[in-house]
Amino acid sequence: MVGFANCGRCAYVDKEDKSTNYTTEPVLTPGTPSVLQIIAGEYPYYGNAPADMLPYRNIEPYYRYWLERLPFRGPGRDYPDPTNLTSLKVGLLSPPPYGPEAKRGEMSRKGVMLAFDEVNAARPPGKLPFELIEKADSPQWGSAANIAVEFSDKDVLGFIGTIDGDATHVALRVSLKIETFMVNCSDPDPTLTETQIPWLLRIFPDNRQQGYRLASLIVKERGLKRIVVLRTNNRPGRVGARPFVDAVRRLGSPILQEINFKEGERSFDTQVAVIKQAEPQAVLFWGNPAETGSAAARLRSAGVNAAFFGFDRLVDPQFAQFAGPAAEGATATFFFDPEKKDSAWTGFRQRFQKRYGIQPDIYAGYGYDGAQLLLDAINKAGPNRYRVHDQLTSLDEYRGVTGYMRFDGRWDNIAPVVTAHCKQGRWEFDPVASRQARLSNP
Amino acid sequence: MHNVRPCRGPGVLARLELPEFPSPRPSPAGRGSSRAQSSKPLVATVSQTIGRQSSLSLCERTGVRGTWRPRFRSAGALLSLGGSLIALLSSTYAATLPKDLPFPLVERFESFGIKDGFPTHKVHCVLPASDGKLWVGTWKGLMVREEGKFRKIGVEDGLSHQMIVCLVEDTRTGDLWIGTMRGLNRYSAGRITVFTQTSCGLPNNVIYGLEILGDTLWVATAAGLGAMDLKTGTWSIYDHNNTVMHEPWVYSVTGAKDRLFVGVWGGGILEYELSKAIFKEHRDPDRDFHFDLVPDDGPVSDVTSWVAWADGILWQGTYFGLARYDGSRWRTWQEKKSPLLSNFVNCIYARGRVAWVGTDRGLSVTDGATWVNYRSNENGEGLIEIARPGQPMETRKIKTRLPDDFVLGISVDDHEAWFATSDGLGHGFFPPSAKTVTAAAAKNSTEKDKP
């Protein structure tokens, strides 16, 4: 018998952080220099944050992490290879097929499967084929933990997944126990790699990179000071918007308000009223495109003339569909220009189109790259999870169909993101040369 | 529904503290590279030098890139560093171990593993039971030692999953509770009963920690804290819906007489006062994982991997260092700035006012002032490092060592210690006189041992 608290476990709603035992980070005068210098041989600090967006940049913290990579110091690299294998198994943890991430998850899965098909087709005779073990998450908290255990039971040599930050977190914690490597291709949660578990490589640029770019664009390039954040009231919204909120404060322009909305919200009456009263110059959206598009439309119709900015999901066609004319002039960050013409990407698009009859999106691209990375590591390391780990954790850079990747001390891809502007319902991407962030150790 | 959060105003700049133990230790860049790098002798390079320069020369001579740099820019800090004599004394096997420590030294280790019938290298947990049996949780089943021989109990015997993560004994009934990666098991009078998230109120099948306090079995799972009333069999679930935790990722639980401490992944530590049914949150004031702004200001990180309590002292293990809370004040320790072997703390066993800390680089034992480390050198020889307050670190070789430096579970009593490691089970022996030389520890008798 369950005593209580069993209701509503699937419908997670974020709650206000009531803890007051925090050190309050001061708002420094713009131009205050950073005392934190990148030292030759160290990995870029804090997700390659620009110097003026570093936390407490005018003092040296007592202790800094991730200047070097955490090794896995346990044994296992010399364990003999199993002799009874008929395939080399790899897990794929996908989002629930009926949830809000289902479409993105399906595209990622298609990219993964294409990589498997191509790698297996190119395997020399006598080499064991790669086998994909697919599992779909469920909305219940902790489901991904159980699935990761199932992967271990199947003796996978590594696994790929997933989009949802909550699910990826719990699977990652299990990966430490089962000592099986996870390659993440689609979760932008900045805190994922901050857990210090050395069994994860993330090729998907996280919200930190987008937050820095947006902060620089809004405060430094556009000179906008009155900023409001409108985000989903869930964990991804909270941790996703935070790098931006921190960054603009560090640039001397703390946000006026951080306002939440529930997934599925369409009216936004309360939020619009509060935002209008604040008279913002910029509104930053973090959320799914239908909700943020609706919010944009409501804000414009209420007479809010602020410039609209947002994270990558603004680029989804649903945003412009729901926003209507309010989408005009909106600016978003994105991973790369999906219309780019380099041969790796165009070749992938052709192969994907041929295989599935549709064009790939960025989730398909990163899924493909993640699978290629993992399969290549297994190919080089053999059927030993520890040597697979060593292969992947030794990566500093990689060039996939999605573009150039640069991995930092936490194995995050810190390659700069691009910006795009909505003009007459279409997104126009800025040239790569205008990127604000520069790799410290390219 | 909306939530308007006020902006935070300017605050006061934090004051930097000086390290308590300035003697640095080169940090390995990996197991293999560590061995390769540390093949050069450490002793002569620093035995007679002091302060920052000696620290730097240690790093340079051991060839470790960027492992220890001066982080202190004030003259006071440099003087403080320079004022501490750093000396490493290496010798062949030390015939006599020091007797002035506030806790017993392990004078000898023995190891058990595959040669003894273990089904796998990896051992997650170990529990000496009140009836004299020794229970050992491994990657592939549960081992029990009876009359000197190990016997395996596995899935074929009814366990819900082969991977055993944690164990706790109900000393009143003799029942053994077994946490696995898929479900909870009770071993009672030779019978195994399985509890899963679909058969009872268990929050999730992945179980990371167990504790019995009074009539309640507390279960740390990947999706919340479960509480089973051992008299009625009813369950309660504590998660983000009814506690202050933002995410229900619970990874450790320990009883503390009238309260419970819960290690939460990303949520710091929850303190649950049983009589009032109130949850209180202990969070890292820095609010960020990338740095520790000042030492001793709270939990060293919000990502808690382990909590342990004894004698009024709470210990927090994280992958960012170690923290201690005595009810009013926090202390924190990190590698390179203290004798703590590694920031990657896998487990803690609290006994008296002493913590036995299992890391990925060996075992650190401390009462917060004196430290003793057990680890292996690049040649696979056992080392003991002793760091007394204000004295140079002393390093000795011992003939035996832990089976592996990746320590995942610990159990300690007056006479011996057991260590679950990634390459077998370790058994540590205290010298016969250990009880007499640990008067301080004995004085602070372990309240946890008196349920």
Interface residues (C-beta under 8 A of the other chain):
Chain A: M1 V2 G3 F4 A5 N6 C7 G8 R9 Y12 D14 K15 E16 D17 K18 S19 N21 Y22 T23 T24 E25 P26 V27 I39 G41 E42 Y45 Y46 P55 Y56 N58 I59 E60 P61 Y62 Y63 R64 Y65 W66 L67 E68 R69 L70 P71 F72 R73 G74 P75 G76 Y79 Q140 W141 G142 A145 N146 V149 S152 D166 H169 V170 R173 V174 K177 I178 T191 E194 T195 Q196 I197 N233 R235 R249 P254 I255 L256 Q257 E258 I259 N260 F261 K262 T270 Q271 V274
Chain B: M1 H2 N3 V4 R5 C7 R8 G9 P10 G11 V12 L13 A14 L16 E17 S27 P28 A29 G30 R31 S33 S34 R65 G66 T67 R69 R71 R73 H121 H124 H161 M163 V165 M181 R182 Q197 G201 P203 N204 N205 V206 T221 A222 A223 G224 A227 G233 T234 W235 S236 I237 Y238 D239 H240 N241 N242 V244 H246 E247 P248 W249 Y251 W265 G266 E281 H282 R283 P285 D286 R287 D288 F289 H290 F291 D292 L293 V294 P295 D297 G298 V303 T318 Y319 F320 G321 Q334 K337 S342 N343 F344 D360 R361 D404 D405 F406 S422 D423
